[in-house]
């Protein structure tokens, strides 16, 4: 897959340009599936935030409110009861998967349980647009600070990329997400990592990693 891993979604012109480049077409000509699953696992999110995200309402609009040519919802928790003969076709027909934030450990559980994690390696032409947990789930570890789901066995996630992500750096509503906090987190992760704010994205294509930012970020070599 082609990856656009963000903290706050498609929040500025530079990130949107990167999205269009990855899609190979205008957003208005592309088909996307929105994945809200991670929200159900986070204590601060739920039916209200999911509704606003699906509707593309601020401040939950930076995935779904971009003017997609067509947009559907893919709830991973429903897929095991549907059967792969149906939902794999839905995924293959889409140009992009828009994977929202919430709890990355919960999202990881449902990616594995649904079978989507197994399908990912065959989706070379798709674009994965992650937001917060939707980006972190593809990393090797998220760190204990970001595990909120009580049933999570540990902080390990899918390891599609070889670096970890600390999102929402210096966010005004998250006083605990300072650079000092990110540095402590990175030391505990013990691997390559990036701390990124909501104006930053990490683009990954064919193993090449590029940071796209109109804000603040820091790389930790591990």
C-alpha positions as semicolon CSV with decimal commas, in nm:
position;residue;x (nm);y (nm);z (nm)
1;X;0,000;0,000;0,000
2;X;0,087;0,365;-0,034
3;X;0,070;0,524;0,311
4;X;-0,013;0,875;0,428
5;X;0,024;0,863;0,806
6;X;-0,106;1,173;0,979
7;X;-0,172;1,297;1,330
8;X;-0,467;1,523;1,254
9;X;-0,583;1,413;0,911
10;X;-0,553;1,608;0,586
11;X;-0,515;1,939;0,764
12;X;-0,329;2,162;0,517
13;X;-0,243;2,212;0,151
14;X;0,085;2,023;0,161
15;X;-0,075;1,707;0,300
16;X;-0,361;1,733;0,053
17;X;-0,114;1,764;-0,236
18;X;0,058;1,449;-0,112
19;X;-0,278;1,270;-0,101
20;X;-0,359;1,369;-0,460
21;X;-0,015;1,252;-0,571
22;X;-0,066;0,914;-0,405
23;X;-0,414;0,875;-0,552
24;X;-0,300;0,972;-0,899
25;X;-0,623;1,164;-0,947
26;X;-0,829;1,439;-0,786
27;X;-0,999;1,357;-0,457
28;X;-1,332;1,432;-0,625
29;X;-1,264;1,147;-0,870
30;X;-1,165;0,890;-0,607
31;X;-1,361;0,630;-0,410
32;X;-1,288;0,599;-0,037
33;X;-1,393;0,379;0,251
34;X;-1,395;0,532;0,600
35;X;-1,296;0,308;0,893
36;X;-1,424;0,442;1,230
37;X;-1,340;0,130;1,433
38;X;-1,067;0,276;1,657
39;X;-1,311;0,531;1,801
40;X;-1,512;0,260;1,979
41;X;-1,208;0,161;2,184
42;X;-1,125;0,508;2,319
43;X;-1,295;0,646;2,634
44;X;-1,319;1,000;2,491
45;X;-1,499;0,893;2,170
46;X;-1,822;0,719;2,080
47;X;-2,150;0,749;1,885
48;X;-2,143;1,129;1,868
49;X;-1,791;1,156;1,734
50;X;-1,847;0,872;1,489
51;X;-2,160;1,040;1,355
52;X;-1,979;1,370;1,306
53;X;-1,686;1,192;1,143
54;X;-1,911;1,010;0,897
55;X;-2,091;1,337;0,820
56;X;-1,762;1,521;0,771
57;X;-1,845;1,778;1,038
58;X;-1,576;1,988;1,207
59;X;-1,363;1,909;1,396
60;X;-1,393;1,551;1,267
61;X;-1,385;1,635;0,896
62;X;-1,022;1,593;0,795
63;X;-1,071;1,248;0,649
64;X;-1,431;1,234;0,529
65;X;-1,493;1,601;0,448
66;X;-1,244;1,632;0,162
67;X;-1,491;1,609;-0,125
68;X;-1,451;1,243;-0,222
69;X;-1,616;1,123;-0,540
70;X;-1,779;0,848;-0,337
71;X;-1,750;0,757;0,029
72;X;-1,860;0,450;0,223
73;X;-1,816;0,322;0,579
74;X;-1,624;0,003;0,657
75;X;-1,675;-0,111;1,018
76;X;-1,415;-0,378;1,090
77;X;-1,605;-0,527;1,382
78;X;-1,885;-0,623;1,141
79;X;-1,666;-0,796;0,884
80;X;-1,632;-1,142;1,048
81;X;-2,011;-1,185;1,026
82;X;-2,025;-1,068;0,665
83;X;-1,770;-1,298;0,505
84;X;-1,461;-1,225;0,298
85;X;-1,644;-1,302;-0,024
86;X;-1,824;-0,969;0,025
87;X;-1,600;-0,726;0,206
88;X;-1,268;-0,800;0,031
89;X;-1,432;-0,688;-0,295
90;X;-1,540;-0,362;-0,129
91;X;-1,181;-0,293;-0,024
92;X;-1,035;-0,379;-0,362
93;X;-1,279;-0,149;-0,540
94;X;-1,182;0,153;-0,326
95;X;-0,899;0,391;-0,407
96;X;-0,834;0,480;-0,044
97;X;-0,895;0,359;0,310
98;X;-0,948;0,645;0,557
99;X;-0,862;0,502;0,898
100;X;-0,962;0,721;1,189
101;X;-0,814;0,772;1,532
102;X;-0,914;0,635;1,870
103;X;-0,740;0,344;2,038
104;X;-0,471;0,183;1,823
105;X;-0,465;-0,142;2,024
106;X;-0,840;-0,187;1,975
107;X;-0,802;-0,109;1,604
108;X;-0,516;-0,359;1,577
109;X;-0,734;-0,628;1,736
110;X;-1,010;-0,577;1,483
111;X;-0,774;-0,553;1,189
112;X;-0,645;-0,898;1,280
113;X;-0,983;-1,044;1,376
114;X;-1,157;-0,915;1,064
115;X;-0,884;-1,041;0,832
116;X;-0,798;-0,697;0,693
117;X;-0,443;-0,724;0,826
118;X;-0,389;-1,034;0,612
119;X;-0,528;-0,863;0,302
120;X;-0,310;-0,550;0,330
121;X;0,000;-0,693;0,155
122;X;-0,206;-0,753;-0,160
123;X;-0,335;-0,394;-0,182
124;X;-0,039;-0,241;-0,363
125;X;-0,244;0,018;-0,550
126;X;-0,447;0,143;-0,252
127;X;-0,381;0,452;-0,041
128;X;-0,401;0,420;0,337
129;X;-0,477;0,757;0,499
130;X;-0,432;0,719;0,872
131;X;-0,523;0,968;1,141
132;X;-0,364;0,932;1,486
133;X;-0,442;0,570;1,588
134;X;-0,517;0,497;1,224
135;X;-0,152;0,573;1,156
136;X;-0,008;0,423;1,474
137;X;-0,167;0,082;1,410
138;X;0,076;0,023;1,123
139;X;0,382;0,074;1,346
140;X;0,564;-0,191;1,555
141;X;0,476;-0,040;1,896
142;X;0,267;0,249;2,025
143;X;0,400;0,271;2,381
144;X;0,204;0,216;2,702
145;X;0,099;0,584;2,710
146;X;-0,133;0,527;2,416
147;X;-0,299;0,201;2,524
148;X;-0,647;0,278;2,661
149;X;-0,834;-0,041;2,573
150;X;-0,837;-0,260;2,890
151;X;-0,822;-0,586;2,692
152;X;-0,504;-0,494;2,506
153;X;-0,236;-0,759;2,570
154;X;0,049;-0,511;2,521
155;X;0,148;-0,210;2,310
156;X;0,251;-0,405;1,999
157;X;0,075;-0,329;1,672
158;X;0,105;-0,451;1,311
159;X;0,460;-0,348;1,220
160;X;0,385;-0,265;0,856
161;X;0,640;0,017;0,886
162;X;0,957;0,000;1,093
163;X;0,908;0,321;1,294
164;X;0,667;0,434;1,565
165;X;0,459;0,752;1,577
166;X;0,389;0,993;1,862
167;X;0,090;1,202;1,744
168;X;-0,060;1,538;1,843
169;X;0,271;1,695;1,943
170;X;0,215;2,018;2,141
171;X;-0,161;2,000;2,086
172;X;-0,339;2,277;2,275
173;X;-0,594;2,034;2,420
174;X;-0,333;1,776;2,520
175;X;-0,095;1,935;2,772
176;X;0,082;1,602;2,823
177;X;0,197;1,583;2,462
178;X;0,506;1,801;2,485
179;X;0,839;1,737;2,317
180;X;0,979;1,628;2,654
181;X;0,698;1,372;2,683
182;X;0,771;1,251;2,329
183;X;1,142;1,213;2,409
184;X;1,062;1,001;2,716
185;X;0,819;0,791;2,509
186;X;1,077;0,743;2,233
187;X;1,335;0,618;2,485
188;X;1,084;0,356;2,605
189;X;0,995;0,249;2,250
190;X;1,361;0,166;2,178
191;X;1,329;0,194;1,801
192;X;1,307;0,455;1,526
193;X;1,021;0,697;1,582
194;X;0,869;1,030;1,484
195;X;0,686;1,284;1,696
196;X;0,446;1,478;1,472
197;X;0,189;1,751;1,521
198;X;-0,148;1,783;1,350
199;X;0,004;1,974;1,057
200;X;0,245;1,692;0,971
201;X;0,223;1,365;0,779
202;X;0,459;1,082;0,693
203;X;0,437;0,948;0,338
204;X;0,564;0,595;0,275
205;X;0,588;0,453;-0,077
206;X;0,793;0,147;-0,164
207;X;0,997;0,173;0,154
208;X;1,081;0,542;0,101
209;X;0,980;0,763;0,394
210;X;0,912;1,136;0,352
211;X;0,794;1,383;0,615
212;X;0,548;1,644;0,487
213;X;0,488;1,926;0,729
214;X;0,361;2,277;0,776
215;X;0,409;2,238;1,150
216;X;0,647;2,072;1,398
217;X;0,800;1,728;1,410
218;X;1,106;1,545;1,536
219;X;1,271;1,220;1,434
220;X;1,419;0,982;1,693
221;X;1,675;0,741;1,542
222;X;1,622;0,476;1,808
